[in-house]
Amino acid sequence: MKQVIHTEHAPAAIGPYSQAVKIGDLLFTSGQIPVDPATGAVPEGGIQAQAQQSLSNIKAILNAAGTNMGAVIKTTVFLSDMNDFAAMNEVYAQFFQEPYPARSAVQVARLPKDVLVEIEAIAQPVFPGSSQAAEKSLIFLPMCGIMFIASGIFRRIFDFSPVWTGLKGTILI
C-alpha cells in the first residue's frame, strides 16, 4: 500500500505530486529543488548553496519518514550545467558516508525557477514490521550466557540463566 510522506521542513508540493511516497520497503522522494521551506526563496551563493539546500530538503523528508540519509540507495542529480558537477559533488559528499548510494547525474535544459540543481532519492529504510526488518541478520555471541541481537535500529541484550529456564531482557537504544 502506498503511503504519502509530508513535512513542513521541505518545500510543499506545488502540483499533483507528493514530497515522497513509501511503498513496501522503499521510499521515493520527488526531485528537490533548492527552495528554503521557511522563506520560499532560492539561496544565493551558486551551485554549492543550492546543492546544500536541495540535500537538506531530502534529509528533512527522510526524517519525516523516520529514516536518514544512510538509507539512501540511489540518487539522481539534475544539473543545469555539467560544469557545476565538481562543486556540487563537494557538498554531496558531506551528506553521505560509505557505502555511498548509486547515483546518476545529468545535465538538463532547464529546471523549475531556473535553479542550478534538482536532486531526487530512493531509500530503503528499515521500517518496523517491514520484511527487511524481519530479515535482519542476527549475531549471536554466546559468551558468558549473553546473546546479542543486532539490527540497524536498536540492539537487545538478553541474559539467559545457566540452565536456560528464564529470559531477562533490556532494550538499549
Number of C-alpha atoms within 10 A of each C-alpha: 5 9 13 14 19 19 17 12 17 25 23 15 13 8 6 5 11 16 22 25 19 19 12 14 15 16 25 23 21 18 20 25 27 29 21 18 16 10 9 12 10 20 18 9 8 15 24 22 17 24 28 18 24 26 23 20 28 27 21 20 28 28 15 17 20 12 20 17 22 18 19 24 18 16 19 16 24 24 24 20 15 14 10 16 19 12 14 22 14 13 18 16 11 10 14 14 10 7 9 15 18 12 12 11 13 12 16 15 9 14 14 10 10 11 19 26 29 23 22 21 26 22 22 19 25 20 17 10 9 12 12 15 16 12 9 13 12 11 11 11 11 10 8 9 13 14 17 16 16 15 16 10 12 10 14 15 15 16 17 17 12 9 7 9 7 9 9 9 10 10 9 8 7
